[in-house]
Amino acid sequence: MFNFGKPKTAGDWIGHVVLALVALFLVWWMLRLFIV
């Protein structure tokens, strides 16, 4: 599992960014499906 408190390596930072982008995209997609 990822430690969101203190990413230590570049790989950890990349993983955090990717997960954040995926989460935001999923939330946006869900909202779009429900609203439109």
N, C-alpha and C positions, 0 to 999 in steps of 0.2 A: 504493500500500500504506500501511497505517497505521503510524505510528511509536509503538509502545507505550511508549517510554521517556519522551517529553516532549510530551504533547498541548498544543497552544498556544492553540487557539481553542475557543469553546463547542461549535462543530460537531464538532471533534475529540473532545472529551470525550463528546458525545452518541453519536458513532460508536463510541467505545470501549465505552461502557456497553451499547449495543445489541448489539455483537458478543459481549460477555461474556455477556449474558443469553441470546442465541441459542445460544452454545456450551454453557452450563450446561444449557439446556433439551434440547439434542440429546443430551448425555451422560446426563441423567436418563432421557430417553425410551429410549435404547439399553439402559441398565441395566434399566429396567422391562420391556422386551420380553424380555431374556435371562433375568431372574430369575423373572418371573411366568410 
